[in-house]
Amino acid sequence: MATHRSYDDSCGMAHALDLVGERWSLLVVRELMLGPQRFTDLKDALPGISRNVLTDRLSELAESGILMRTQLAPPAASKVYELTEWGYELEPIIKAIGRWGARSPQHRPDLHLSVSSAVLSLRTNFDAGASGGVDASYGLVLDQDHFAIWISDQELDIQRGDPDSPSATLTTDPMTLAGMLYGGLPLTDAERGGQVTIDGNRAAVRRLVGLFTLPEKAAVPA
């Protein structure tokens, strides 16, 4: 493994931090949670990381068995990074940390939001109790990336690709999506400003937007 400091502690949590506790490591994992990505895809999604640091983190995560480097089949034939089966087990941990972090009074929702982060927030903040009676599929296009959303029996599933015969397709960017879901940005205002386009049933989209809720802020001493 690439050299970095270890906690030298037999606790499983300490070892987990040895594996993914380096700066940027867990964010690299987050970006791969929706499927394989090229090096350039990862660099674009994490604008604050240098190429050298990204190279180091990918090497460390590969040596740890959390991700692997593979090559897509023709015609793409691109070299990509993807999580191993064990690496994908980090999803509930990433979601729990994200929901915990969103409770911080210092959380800055105005900062950069990647496509993967926005989609994982949907998986994290889905309000199953509010989805009673919803049985529908939706298309979601975020910065040219296509996703299919299915909601049925108070459960949500999101995968890359386009759904068959969706109730509606929503095209926008991650920051606008977050603004509508969590920041009180009205759907009509986003449409009027050209930040969102809707193809299909607008009522279905309004219902969709109301199915995601951030946790309450933590109470901290004044």
C-alpha positions in Angstrom: 0.0 0.0 0.0 1.1 3.6 -0.7 2.8 4.9 2.4 0.8 7.0 4.8 0.4 7.1 8.6 -1.5 4.3 10.4 -3.3 4.5 13.7 -1.6 1.2 14.7 -4.9 0.3 16.4 -6.6 -3.1 16.2 -10.1 -1.5 16.3 -12.0 -2.1 13.1 -12.9 1.5 12.9 -9.3 2.5 13.2 -8.4 0.2 10.4 -11.3 1.5 8.3 -9.8 5.0 8.7 -6.4 3.6 7.7 -8.1 2.5 4.5 -10.3 5.5 3.6 -9.4 8.2 6.1 -6.9 10.0 4.0 -8.1 13.3 2.5 -10.2 12.8 -0.6 -10.3 9.0 -0.3 -14.0 8.7 0.7 -15.0 11.3 -1.8 -13.3 9.2 -4.6 -15.4 6.2 -3.3 -18.5 8.4 -3.4 -17.9 9.3 -7.0 -17.6 5.6 -8.0 -20.7 4.5 -6.1 -22.9 4.9 -9.2 -20.5 2.9 -11.5 -17.2 3.0 -13.3 -15.5 6.4 -14.0 -12.5 7.5 -16.0 -9.7 9.4 -14.4 -10.8 12.6 -16.1 -14.4 12.0 -14.9 -13.2 11.8 -11.3 -11.0 14.9 -11.7 -13.9 16.9 -13.1 -16.2 15.8 -10.3 -13.6 16.7 -7.6 -12.3 20.1 -8.8 -10.3 20.7 -5.7 -8.1 17.7 -6.0 -4.8 17.7 -7.8 -3.9 15.1 -10.4 -1.1 13.7 -8.3 -3.3 13.4 -5.2 -6.0 11.7 -7.2 -3.5 9.3 -8.6 -2.2 8.5 -5.1 -5.7 7.9 -3.7 -6.7 5.6 -6.6 -3.5 3.6 -6.1 -4.1 3.3 -2.3 -7.7 2.3 -2.7 -6.8 -0.3 -5.3 -4.0 -1.7 -3.2 -6.6 -2.0 -0.3 -9.0 -3.9 -2.5 -11.7 -1.2 -2.4 -11.5 -0.4 -6.2 -10.0 -1.9 -9.3 -8.9 -0.6 -12.7 -10.6 -2.2 -15.6 -11.2 -1.5 -19.3 -14.6 -1.0 -20.9 -15.6 -3.2 -23.8 -15.4 -1.8 -27.3 -16.4 0.6 -28.8 -15.6 2.7 -25.6 -12.5 0.7 -24.7 -11.7 3.3 -22.0 -9.7 2.5 -18.9 -11.9 3.1 -15.9 -11.9 2.7 -12.1 -14.7 0.9 -10.4 -15.5 -0.3 -6.9 -15.1 -3.9 -5.9 -18.0 -5.7 -4.3 -16.5 -4.9 -0.9 -16.0 -1.3 -1.9 -19.8 -1.0 -2.7 -20.5 -2.0 0.9 -19.4 1.6 1.8 -22.6 3.0 0.4 -24.6 2.9 3.7 -21.7 4.3 5.6 -21.3 7.2 3.1 -25.1 7.9 3.3 -25.0 7.9 7.1 -22.0 10.2 7.2 -23.7 12.5 4.7 -27.0 12.7 6.6 -25.0 13.3 9.9 -23.0 16.0 8.3 -26.1 17.7 6.9 -27.2 18.2 10.5 -24.3 20.5 11.2 -25.2 24.2 11.6 -22.0 25.0 9.6 -23.0 22.9 6.6 -22.6 24.9 3.4 -25.2 23.8 0.8 -24.0 26.5 -1.6 -20.7 24.8 -2.3 -19.9 22.5 -5.2 -22.1 19.5 -5.7 -21.2 16.7 -8.1 -23.6 14.6 -10.0 -22.8 11.5 -8.0 -23.3 13.4 -4.7 -26.7 14.8 -5.9 -27.9 11.3 -6.9 -26.7 9.7 -3.6 -28.5 12.5 -1.7 -31.7 11.2 -3.3 -31.0 7.7 -2.1 -30.1 9.1 1.3 -32.9 11.6 1.9 -35.9 9.8 0.4 -38.9 10.2 2.6 -40.7 6.8 2.3 -43.5 8.0 4.5 -44.4 10.8 2.1 -44.4 8.5 -1.0 -47.6 6.6 -0.2 -49.6 6.0 -3.4 -46.7 6.9 -5.7 -46.0 4.2 -8.3 -44.1 5.9 -11.1 -40.8 6.1 -13.0 -38.9 9.2 -13.9 -36.0 10.2 -16.1 -33.4 12.5 -14.6 -30.7 14.2 -16.6 -28.0 15.9 -14.6 -25.2 17.6 -16.6 -25.7 15.2 -19.5 -25.7 12.1 -17.2 -28.9 10.1 -17.5 -30.6 8.3 -14.6 -33.8 6.3 -14.1 -35.8 6.7 -10.9 -38.4 4.2 -9.9 -40.7 4.7 -6.9 -43.1 1.9 -5.8 -44.3 0.5 -2.5 -42.6 3.3 -0.7 -39.2 2.4 -2.0 -36.9 4.2 -4.3 -34.4 2.9 -6.8 -32.0 5.0 -9.0 -29.8 3.6 -11.7 -27.8 5.0 -14.6 -29.8 5.0 -17.9 -33.2 5.9 -19.1 -36.5 4.4 -17.9 -39.1 3.0 -20.3 -42.1 5.3 -20.6 -41.4 7.6 -17.6 -44.1 9.8 -16.1 -41.8 12.7 -16.8 -38.1 13.5 -17.4 -36.4 16.3 -15.5 -33.3 17.9 -17.0 -31.3 20.2 -14.7 -28.0 20.5 -12.9 -27.0 19.2 -9.4 -27.1 22.6 -7.7 -30.6 23.5 -9.1 -31.9 20.0 -8.1 -30.6 20.5 -4.6 -32.2 23.9 -4.5 -35.6 22.5 -5.4 -35.4 19.5 -3.1 -33.9 21.1 0.0 -33.6 24.9 -0.5 -37.1 26.0 -1.2 -36.6 26.9 -4.9 -40.0 26.6 -6.6 -40.1 24.4 -9.6 -41.9 27.1 -11.6 -39.2 29.6 -10.8 -36.5 27.2 -11.9 -38.4 26.5 -15.2 -38.9 30.2 -15.8 -35.2 30.8 -15.2 -34.2 28.1 -17.7 -32.5 26.0 -15.0 -35.0 23.1 -15.5 -36.8 21.6 -18.4 -39.6 19.1 -18.0 -40.8 16.6 -20.5 -44.0 14.9 -19.4 -46.4 15.2 -16.4 -45.5 18.3 -14.4 -47.8 17.2 -11.5 -45.7 14.0 -11.2 -42.5 16.1 -11.0 -44.0 18.3 -8.3 -44.8 15.2 -6.4 -41.3 13.8 -6.9 -39.7 17.0 -5.7 -41.6 16.7 -2.4 -40.3 13.3 -1.5 -36.9 14.2 -0.2 -36.2 15.8 3.2 -33.0 16.8 5.0 -32.6 15.9 8.7 -33.1 18.6 11.3 -30.1 20.6 12.3 -28.3 19.4 15.5 -28.8 21.4 18.7 -25.4 22.8 19.7 -24.4 25.0 22.7 -24.7 28.7 22.0 
